[in-house]
Amino acid sequence: MLGTIIVDFAAQWANLIEERMDSQKKLSEVAMDAAHEVLAVQPMKFGFNGQMMGMVIKTLTEHWAYGVDLKNWHSSLRA
């Protein structure tokens, strides 16, 4: 169940980021709003916490073309 939630969120988030990047925006400009939008659509399905977000970041870093950029962006938020 948890794995499905992580993969679903990761896929929806990555797709939304890519859609917004198509309009010549940078990942850093759209990632936060895209995450909030995915969470707003299905808040009950994604009872998210920091550990789960870490799993999403790890999954996307390993399996998505922009994953390293996302990881760097996310790390910069915590700096």
Helices and strands as residue ranges (DSSP letters): H 2-21, H 27-41, H 50-63, H 67-78
